[in-house]
Each structure stands twice: as structure tokens, then as C-alpha cells.
Amino acid sequence: MKLNNQWVRLSPPRILVLGFAGIILLGTLLLMLPVSSRSGDSLPFIDALFTATSAVCVTGLVVVDTGTHFTVLGQVILAILIQIGGLGFMTMSTLVAIAFKRRISLRERLILQEAMNQNTMEGIVRLIRKVVAYSLILEAICGTLFAIRWSFDMPVGQAIYYGYWHAISMFNNAGFDMFGDFRSLTGYVYDPLVNFTAMFLIVAGGIGFVVLSDLVDYRKTRKLSLHSKVVLLTTGLLIGFGALVIFVFEYSNPQTLGSLNWGGKLLGSFFQSVTPRTAGANTLDIAGLRQATQFFIIILMFIGASPGSTGGGIKTTTFMIMVGAVIAMMRGREDIVFFRYRLEQERIFKALTVTLLALLLIIAVTMLLTMTEDSGFLMILFETTSAFSTVGLSMGLTLKLTTFGKLMICFMMFAGRLGPITLAYALGQKKGKELYKYPEGKMIIG
């Protein structure tokens, strides 16, 4: 009874932290079972923990090859962990409650509000229903397309299994694959069906469920919310500009685009611009990219996906608020305005806090790893940013990580999936509004 009372008194951020940690621990134990490995041997705890964390935090960094190490049972466990991690454990528990016609309490709605990064509890249960419906429909459609394409390369049963498994991985921006030898989708760099289907799933999972709901309802409402407009604009600009930069930087690189025809160059550029939005799949050799391209991808990974999505990063809206603040300051304006709407100060402070906390985390962990890992600075920075933004792209460092390095990358994946502010609230105590204000002071800036 006392334990139940303590659980009730926990804040929503702490419940989210403990919930995700519990699922990771359960996944670790399941992946350690001998029946989960093809060799019949138990996967070492640190490797099982790393893999479970990567799956639940929908990252895709792996220390063992998914396609060759795990049995079908192990792969199914991974798919379930990815689905729970992508949609959120509170979403899944709410789905179960709805199925059994149990009433969703006020406290559970508060936790859902925190988990979905919403400003209000209004319509939160309705949004959860939409989240599950959209996810299953999109995964089913795109999984079928994958299955049809891969039925030409493998037995039909295997093609169906691969199709739906990879649809779950791509929609949840996890980046896990089962093609073996850590090669991801590099064998399909010329294939338009695989490329466009994967890119659609990544973008659909990355723009957020609120935006998906707005797009589905657009035929009825004929309007989009300010949030959806900013997300769609930013996503389009980042994908287009990212593809252009990668195309220019890698055009003559014989290890990447230089060896491809025009179709392969265009597909490769766009896919590699989409996947840093926290997806983790790749059709180009990441280690073979030029350093300028690798650093540019670090920037794309840092920005990441959008709020309320299956992706990580500081989020597209945070990035646009920071850009808007710079533009407003340069023009001598006091307010940040998007689509004729003025943003409140609280949103600006939150965007600044998220960005600064993310930078500090990445800098601190990168500095630590430079002392423990025998690799170059750019490779370590790439790996750390990929982990925090739950991307899953790697320049090859993952397989060479020390035990300490694996634990630090696990922490970064966990922090990135929950978000730095949620983690900070969980570790500290969120205070209410101040009862008084100090006198205003002046400082010289710049």
C-alpha cells in the first residue's frame, strides 16, 4: 500500500523515466535469453542493455548484427520494443485500458500530456486513439509495399516478414535492419520503391502525430494549426537544403555518390538528407563521406524530428524558434512572429533551455569519450550526437566502444528519447510560479 502511495505521488516526468527504464530492463533480460541468439549462448549483459536501450529509445545503434545474431524470437522482441518505444509506453498502456473499457484517470491524462509533449490535456485520449490508428495503418501499407518489392529477392514468407518488420523500424525512426553485415539499405541505393517508401515512413513518423492528425483532417477543416505549418515548412526546408548540400559535397566522392549514376546520386542525396532526422537507416557509406558532409549531418541530427513524434533531437520547432529569435533581434523586433502569430515568452525560454541543455550534454559526453575511446574527435562527436538525437547513424565507432563508452551512449540515447527537460524535471523538482519578482537589472550583451 505504501509503495502504491509513493507511485501515485511521483511526478509525470519521473513516471516516464521509470517506465522507460523498466521496459529497457525487461528488454535486456529477454534479449539475454539463449533462445534469442542463434548461437544459443546468452548475450552479454552490457550488449543486451545497449541493444534494448537502442530499441526502446528508437535509435538503431547496434553492437551485434540484428540480422545474423538474433533468432526470429529475438527479432520479434526487438520489433515490440521498437513499437513500444516509438509510440511510448503510456500510449500502449492507454490502448490496453481503452480496450478493456477502463476510464482514463486525470493523473494518467497528465502523464500522457507530458509524454506526448502537449500544452493541454484537452483531447489527449482522442489523440492517443489517432496515434495508434495512424501508426498501424501506415506500417501496414508500407510494409506491404516492402514485402512486394522484396518478394523478388527472397522467398515470399521472408519478404512479408522483412517488409512489416522494417516498416515498424522505419516509421518509429529506429533504423534497425535485418540485411546482415551492418549494411542497412546500401544495397538498394538505386531502388526508388524502397527509397521513397522508407523516406515516407521516416518523415511520417518524424513530423509528429499532431501534424499527421491535422493533415488527415485537412479535407474537413481546410486549415492547419500554427504548429503544423511550422513543422511542415521546417521539415521541407531541411530535407531540400540537406539534399542539395550532400549532393554538392559528395558529387565527386568515389566512395559515395561519385560511383553512382544521376538517379543514384539524387536518391542517395535525398535519402541521406531524410535519415538524419533520427531514422538511422542509410544507403550511402557513412564512414566514406567527406568530413564536411559528416559534420553537416551532425547538425541535421542535432535538430532532429518534431515534437510528439517517434524521433529525437532538439526538434524542428525549437530550431525555428531560435532562428526566429535571431531574425527578430536583427530586425529590432521584440516578438517572434510565425504566420502572423506571436510566440509567448515561455516558448522562447523553453526552446533556449532545450538547445543549451542538449549542447551541454553532447559536449560533456564527447569530452569524456575522447579520453576513453581510441578514435578521432569527429567520429566520437558524430556517435554522441547520433545517440542523443536517437538517430542511429554511425561512422563505425559503435562496434569499438569500451564498456564505459557503451554505458555513456546508453545514457545519451535514454536522455535523448525522454528529452533533456523531462529528464531534468525527473531528477529535480519543478517549482510553481514565483510569488515575487526581483528588480530588473541590465547587462551588456555582445
C-alpha positions, 0 to 999 in steps of 0.5 A: 500500500505504501509503495502504491502511495509513493507511485501515485505521488511521483511526478509525470516526468519521473513516471516516464523515466521509470517506465522507460527504464523498466521496459529497457530492463525487461528488454535486456533480460529477454534479449539475454535469453539463449533462445534469442541468439542463434548461437544459443549462448546468452548475450552479454549483459552490457550488449543486451542493455545497449541493444534494448536501450537502442530499441526502446529509445528508437535509435538503431545503434547496434553492437551485434548484427540484428540480422545474423545474431538474433533468432526470429524470437529475438527479432520479434522482441526487438520489433515490440520494443521498437513499437513500444518505444516509438509510440511510448509506453503510456500510449500502449498502456492507454490502448490496453485500458481503452480496450478493456473499457477502463476510464482514463484517470486525470493523473494518467491524462497528465502523464500522457500530456507530458509524454506526448509533449502537449500544452493541454490535456484537452483531447489527449485520449482522442489523440492517443486513439489517432496515434495508434490508428495512424501508426498501424495503418501506415506500417501496414501499407508500407510494409506491404509495399516492402514485402512486394518489392522484396518478394523478388529477392527472397522467398515470399514468407521472408519478404512479408516478414522483412517488409512489416518488420522494417516498416515498424523500424522505419516509421518509429525512426529506429533504423534497425535492419535485418540485411546482415553485415551492418549494411542497412539499405546500401544495397538498394541505393538505386531502388526508388520503391524502397527509397521513397517508401522508407523516406515516407515512413521516416518523415511520417513518423518524424513530423509528429502525430499532431501534424499527421492528425491535422493533415488527415483532417485537412479535407474537413477543416481546410486549415492547419494549426500554427504548429503544423505549418511550422513543422511542415515548412521546417521539415521541407526546408531541411530535407531540400537544403540537406539534399542539395548540400550532400549532393554538392559535397559528395558529387565527386566522392568515389566512395559515395555518390561519385560511383553512382549514376544521376538517379543514384546520386539524387536518391542517395542525396535525398535519402541521406538528407531524410535519415538524419532526422533520427531514422538511422537507416542509410544507403550511402557509406557513412564512414566514406563521406567527406568530413564536411558532409559528416559534420553537416549531418551532425547538425541535421541530427542535432535538430532532429524530428518534431515534437510528439513524434517517434524521433529525437533531437532538439526538434524542428520547432525549437530550431525555428524558434531560435532562428526566429529569435535571431531574425527578430533581434536583427530586425529590432523586433521584440516578438517572434512572429510565425504566420502572423502569430506571436510566440509567448515568452515561455516558448522562447525560454523553453526552446533556449533551455532545450538547445543549451541543455542538449549542447551541454550534454553532447559536449560533456559526453564527447569530452569524456569519450575522447579520453576513453575511446581510441578514435578521432574527435569527429567520429566520437562527436558524430556517435554522441550526437547520433545517440542523443538525437536517437538517430542511429547513424554511425561512422563505425565507432559503435562496434569499438566502444569500451564498456564505459563508452557503451554505458555513456551512449546508453545514457545519451540515447535514454536522455535523448528519447525522454528529452533533456527537460523531462529528464531534468524535471525527473531528477529535480523538482519543478517549482510553481510560479514565483510569488515575487519578482526581483528588480530588473537589472541590465547587462551588456550583451555582445 
